[in-house]
Amino acid sequence: MKIWILLASLSVQGAGAAEAGVTGPVLAVLEPTGRFDPRAIPEASGIVKSRRHPGIFWVHNDSGNAPLLFAVRADGRVVRRFRLAIPNLDWEDIAIDDRGHIYLGDIGNNTGLLRVRTIYRIDEPDPSSPEGGDREAPLPAIRAVSYTLPPSNRFDAEGLAYERGSAIVVTKYRDGREAELFAVAIDPAPAGASPPRPIGRLPGFTEPATGAGLSEDGTLLVVCSYAVTRVYRRDRSRAWVRIAEVRYLPLPIEGVTWDGRDLILVAEEARGLYRLREAAWRAAASSENRSRSKAE
């Protein structure tokens, strides 16, 4: 089964659009790859691909659910679940590094009342290790880094990535402002909670950002929302420049990760997993570049 996603009100597709000289977005295909068991994962909120265990994706639920981490396949099948010794106040996204660590972002702030938010680092577990059952001890956080928010901007956030010793938090604004990026130092960890460091904005991302993912080589940042996903690349000044925009019919998309150069999106409400192939977002990137060249 495939869901055809309308990127704009165009009736042309792929190469046909280029041959016709159309410079706007074209049709792409968002492919359902599997569904979750709603008894286990009713409100998937974040996803990241393992860099140590082939074919494994790490998924977690939103607030109001048990503090569980799920190892899943792309078809939605749960391979194993792990209980964490971390409170799930408002887990919103998950990130990973190359040294065997996972980062859980307790970064949600829907009401704007929370002054302190926290990012937890845990050792990535092995989903193939013997099952410990109910007697298995919850996995502890090996580091917890909190950051403080001023009354003037106690922002909500649902996007998280890890890069070069810092967590990158992507704000979720609902008032039409462009999403902002903030850095939270992880290595070395600060002595106490301090404000996150602003490091830029995401050009054109005025929708509420619901998830983010950094490519394994660190060159591409993807950010998603309910009806759009955008891909960014750094320019020479290290600012993130938009290179692709993929629009689709609204879905409760809550997280995104890279699978090679394909994108895997996760939806809550037991919707499951979707794949956006590299060819699809690169077609959007080509369209974006043609439009930018004409404007210049």
C-alpha positions as CSV (number, residue, x, y, z in Angstrom):
1,M,0.0,0.0,0.0
2,K,1.2,3.5,-0.8
3,I,-0.2,6.9,0.2
4,W,0.3,9.6,-2.5
5,I,1.1,12.8,-0.8
6,L,0.3,16.1,-2.4
7,L,3.2,18.6,-2.1
8,A,1.3,21.4,-3.8
9,S,-1.7,21.8,-6.1
10,L,0.2,20.4,-9.1
11,S,-1.0,17.6,-11.3
12,V,2.5,16.6,-12.6
13,Q,4.9,14.1,-11.1
14,G,8.7,13.6,-11.0
15,A,10.5,14.0,-14.3
16,G,7.4,15.1,-16.0
17,A,7.4,18.3,-13.9
18,A,10.9,19.0,-14.9
19,E,10.2,18.4,-18.6
20,A,7.3,20.7,-18.4
21,G,9.4,23.5,-16.8
22,V,7.5,23.4,-13.6
23,T,9.6,24.8,-10.7
24,G,7.1,24.2,-7.8
25,P,7.0,21.2,-5.6
26,V,5.9,17.9,-7.2
27,L,4.1,14.7,-6.0
28,A,6.0,12.4,-3.7
29,V,5.2,9.0,-2.2
30,L,5.1,8.4,1.6
31,E,5.3,4.7,2.1
32,P,3.7,3.1,5.2
33,T,6.2,0.4,6.4
34,G,4.3,-0.9,9.4
35,R,2.1,-0.2,12.4
36,F,2.7,-0.5,16.1
37,D,0.7,-2.5,18.6
38,P,-1.3,0.3,20.2
39,R,-1.1,-1.6,23.6
40,A,2.7,-1.0,23.6
41,I,3.1,2.2,21.6
42,P,-0.1,4.2,21.6
43,E,1.6,7.6,21.3
44,A,5.0,7.4,19.5
45,S,6.7,10.7,20.0
46,G,10.3,10.2,18.9
47,I,12.5,7.9,16.8
48,V,16.2,7.4,16.0
49,K,18.0,4.7,14.1
50,S,20.6,2.6,16.0
51,R,24.1,2.9,14.8
52,R,25.2,-0.3,16.4
53,H,22.3,-2.7,15.8
54,P,21.4,-3.1,12.1
55,G,17.7,-2.7,11.4
56,I,16.8,-1.4,14.8
57,F,15.1,1.9,15.5
58,W,14.6,3.3,19.0
59,V,11.1,4.6,19.8
60,H,9.4,6.0,22.9
61,N,5.9,7.2,23.9
62,D,4.8,10.7,24.8
63,S,4.0,11.9,28.3
64,G,1.4,10.1,30.3
65,N,3.0,6.7,29.4
66,A,5.4,4.4,31.3
67,P,9.1,5.2,31.0
68,L,9.8,2.6,28.3
69,L,12.2,2.5,25.4
70,F,11.3,0.2,22.5
71,A,13.6,-1.4,20.0
72,V,11.5,-1.8,16.8
73,R,11.9,-2.8,13.2
74,A,10.8,-0.7,10.3
75,D,7.6,-2.8,10.0
76,G,6.6,-1.7,13.5
77,R,7.4,-5.0,15.2
78,V,8.7,-4.6,18.8
79,V,11.9,-6.5,19.2
80,R,12.4,-5.7,22.9
81,R,11.4,-3.1,25.4
82,F,13.4,-1.6,28.2
83,R,12.2,0.2,31.3
84,L,14.3,3.3,32.2
85,A,15.0,4.7,35.6
86,I,14.0,8.1,34.3
87,P,10.7,9.9,34.8
88,N,8.6,10.5,31.7
89,L,7.4,14.0,32.4
90,D,7.2,15.0,28.8
91,W,9.5,13.0,26.6
92,E,9.4,14.5,23.1
93,D,12.4,13.2,21.1
94,I,15.4,11.0,21.1
95,A,18.9,11.3,19.6
96,I,22.0,9.1,19.3
97,D,25.8,9.4,19.0
98,D,28.6,7.3,17.7
99,R,29.8,6.1,21.1
100,G,26.9,4.0,22.1
101,H,24.8,6.6,23.8
102,I,21.1,7.5,23.5
103,Y,19.7,10.9,24.5
104,L,16.1,11.3,25.7
105,G,14.8,14.7,25.6
106,D,12.3,15.5,28.4
107,I,11.9,18.9,26.6
108,G,8.2,19.3,26.2
109,N,6.6,22.4,27.7
110,N,3.1,22.6,26.2
111,T,1.8,25.1,28.8
112,G,5.0,27.2,28.9
113,L,5.0,26.9,32.7
114,L,8.0,24.7,33.2
115,R,11.2,26.6,34.0
116,V,13.6,23.6,33.8
117,R,13.9,20.9,31.2
118,T,16.3,17.9,31.1
119,I,18.1,15.8,28.6
120,Y,19.2,12.3,29.7
121,R,22.0,10.2,28.4
122,I,21.8,6.4,28.7
123,D,24.0,3.6,27.4
124,E,22.4,2.1,24.3
125,P,21.1,-1.4,25.3
126,D,21.5,-4.5,23.2
127,P,18.1,-5.7,22.0
128,S,19.5,-9.1,21.3
129,S,20.7,-9.7,24.9
130,P,18.7,-12.3,27.0
131,E,15.4,-11.0,28.2
132,G,15.4,-10.2,31.9
133,G,11.6,-10.1,32.3
134,D,10.0,-8.2,35.1
135,R,13.1,-8.7,37.3
136,E,15.3,-6.8,35.0
137,A,16.5,-3.6,36.6
138,P,15.5,-0.3,34.9
139,L,18.3,1.3,32.8
140,P,19.8,4.3,34.6
141,A,20.7,7.6,33.1
142,I,24.5,8.0,33.1
143,R,24.1,11.7,32.7
144,A,21.3,14.2,33.2
145,V,21.7,17.8,31.9
146,S,19.1,20.3,32.8
147,Y,18.6,23.7,31.2
148,T,16.7,26.7,32.4
149,L,14.2,28.9,30.5
150,P,13.6,32.5,31.1
151,P,10.0,33.8,31.7
152,S,10.2,35.6,28.3
153,N,10.7,32.4,26.3
154,R,9.8,29.2,28.2
155,F,9.5,27.5,24.8
156,D,8.1,24.1,24.0
157,A,10.3,21.7,22.0
158,E,9.9,18.4,20.3
159,G,13.0,18.1,18.2
160,L,16.4,16.8,19.4
161,A,19.7,16.0,17.9
162,Y,23.3,15.4,19.2
163,E,26.4,16.9,17.7
164,R,29.9,17.4,18.9
165,G,29.3,17.3,22.6
166,S,26.0,19.3,22.6
167,A,22.4,18.5,22.3
168,I,20.5,20.6,19.7
169,V,17.0,21.5,20.8
170,V,14.5,22.6,18.1
171,T,11.7,24.9,19.4
172,K,8.1,24.3,18.7
173,Y,6.4,27.7,18.1
174,R,2.7,28.0,17.3
175,D,2.6,31.7,16.5
176,G,4.3,31.7,13.0
177,R,7.8,32.4,14.2
178,E,10.6,30.4,12.6
179,A,11.8,27.5,14.6
180,E,15.0,28.3,16.6
181,L,17.9,26.1,17.5
182,F,19.5,26.0,21.0
183,A,22.6,24.1,22.1
184,V,22.8,22.4,25.5
185,A,26.3,21.4,26.5
186,I,26.6,17.6,27.3
187,D,30.4,17.1,27.1
188,P,31.5,18.4,29.4
189,A,28.4,18.8,31.4
190,P,27.9,22.1,33.2
191,A,28.0,22.3,36.9
192,G,24.4,23.3,37.2
193,A,21.4,24.2,35.1
194,S,21.9,27.2,32.8
195,P,20.1,28.7,29.9
196,P,20.6,27.0,26.5
197,R,22.7,28.8,23.9
198,P,20.9,30.1,20.9
199,I,22.6,28.9,17.7
200,G,20.3,30.0,14.9
201,R,17.0,29.6,13.1
202,L,15.5,27.3,10.5
203,P,14.6,29.4,7.5
204,G,11.0,29.0,6.5
205,F,10.1,26.6,9.3
206,T,7.1,28.5,10.7
207,E,4.9,25.5,11.4
208,P,5.2,23.8,14.9
209,A,8.2,21.5,14.6
210,T,7.4,18.1,16.0
211,G,10.7,16.2,15.5
212,A,14.2,16.4,14.2
213,G,17.1,14.2,13.2
214,L,20.8,14.7,12.2
215,S,22.3,12.5,9.5
216,E,25.1,10.2,10.7
217,D,27.7,12.2,8.9
218,G,26.4,15.4,10.5
219,T,25.8,17.2,7.2
220,L,22.0,17.2,7.0
221,L,19.3,18.2,9.5
222,V,15.7,17.1,8.9
223,V,12.8,18.6,10.8
224,C,9.2,17.5,10.5
225,S,5.7,18.8,11.3
226,Y,2.2,17.5,10.7
227,A,2.1,18.6,7.1
228,V,5.7,19.3,6.0
229,T,9.2,17.9,6.3
230,R,12.3,20.1,5.4
231,V,15.9,19.2,5.0
232,Y,18.7,21.6,5.8
233,R,22.4,21.8,5.1
234,R,25.0,24.1,6.6
235,D,26.5,26.9,4.6
236,R,30.1,28.2,5.0
237,S,29.0,30.3,8.0
238,R,27.6,27.1,9.6
239,A,24.1,28.4,9.3
240,W,21.4,25.9,8.3
241,V,20.1,26.5,4.8
242,R,16.9,24.8,3.5
243,I,17.6,22.5,0.6
244,A,14.3,20.6,0.4
245,E,10.7,21.0,1.4
246,V,8.2,18.1,1.2
247,R,4.5,18.8,1.9
248,Y,1.9,16.2,2.5
249,L,-1.7,15.8,3.7
250,P,-1.8,16.3,7.5
251,L,-0.8,13.3,9.6
252,P,0.1,13.2,13.3
253,I,3.8,13.0,12.5
254,E,5.8,13.2,15.7
255,G,9.3,12.2,14.9
256,V,11.8,11.6,12.0
257,T,15.2,9.9,11.6
258,W,17.6,9.1,8.8
259,D,17.9,5.6,7.4
260,G,20.9,6.1,5.1
261,R,19.6,9.0,3.0
262,D,16.0,7.8,3.3
263,L,13.8,9.3,6.0
264,I,11.7,7.3,8.5
265,L,8.8,9.2,10.0
266,V,6.8,8.1,13.0
267,A,3.2,9.0,13.8
268,E,1.3,8.8,17.1
269,E,-2.2,7.5,17.6
270,A,-0.9,4.0,16.7
271,R,-0.4,5.1,13.0
272,G,3.1,3.6,12.8
273,L,6.0,4.2,10.5
274,Y,6.4,5.8,7.1
275,R,9.4,6.0,4.7
276,L,10.2,9.1,2.6
277,R,12.7,7.9,0.0
278,E,15.8,9.9,-0.9
279,A,14.6,10.3,-4.5
280,A,11.5,12.0,-3.2
281,W,13.1,14.6,-1.1
282,R,15.9,15.1,-3.6
283,A,13.3,15.8,-6.2
284,A,11.9,18.5,-3.9
285,A,15.5,19.8,-3.4
286,S,15.9,20.1,-7.1
287,S,12.7,22.0,-7.3
288,E,13.8,24.3,-4.5
289,N,17.1,25.0,-6.2
290,R,15.4,25.8,-9.5
291,S,13.0,28.2,-7.7
292,R,15.9,29.9,-5.9
293,S,17.9,30.3,-9.1
294,K,15.0,31.9,-10.9
295,A,14.5,34.3,-7.9
296,E,18.1,35.3,-8.1
